[in-house]
Amino acid sequence: MFHIAEFARIAGISPRMLRKWDALGLFRPAWVDPATGYRAYSPAQLPALRRALALRDLGMPLAEIAGLVGGGED
């Protein structure tokens, strides 16, 4: 499992974007610590995030991307 900053660095995006996409229900972390709210991501989520980023770069609306990537869950 990766903390948000590590996962964002690997994906080439900002932790802020991951937080925003989580709030929108577009890409959710694999686990959230109930005590602190810290997000953790699985390496298995990286392909789904890369698909979502590629679709966004092609101009697809975020609402449509959400339906295709399934929220980023394993």
Secondary structure, 3 states (H helix, E strand, C coil): CEEHHHHHHHHCCCHHHHHHHHHHCCECCCEECCCCCCEEECHHHHHHHHHHHHHHHCCCCHHHHHHHHCECCC
